[in-house]
Amino acid sequence: MTTFLNKRAIQKRFQCKAQTAARINDQFVTVEQLVTAIESDKPLAEIDGIGETTADAIMSWWDVRFEREEQMQSAEVVQTGAQTASVYNLGDWSAAIGLEEDDE
């Protein structure tokens, strides 16, 4: 299964600025591509568009990815007016990052 990235989901999981999330989203289409890049021998900062700061944000998330994923909700609702709201799909990255689900 393919898990597509989106800027808002990246920003929530990585706890980073929107600009950093946009750089990550510009370079990787799927969570699986991001994981492959992290697990490769090539330093992340050598990927076009990913500098040291963005690479540090990625690796900081990678170190706590399971805990962050367990805390994530699949959607976020943001009130945009007195009677309106926007709903953002944050998705489920569990399978893509290798988080094992308990059979309870």
Buried (B, 14 or more C-beta within 10 A) or exposed (E): EEBBBBBBBBBBBBBBEEEBBBBBBEBBEBBBBBBEBBEEEEEBBEBEEBEEBBBBBBEEBBEEBBEBBEEBEEEBEEEEEEEEEEEBEBBBBBEBBEBEEEEE
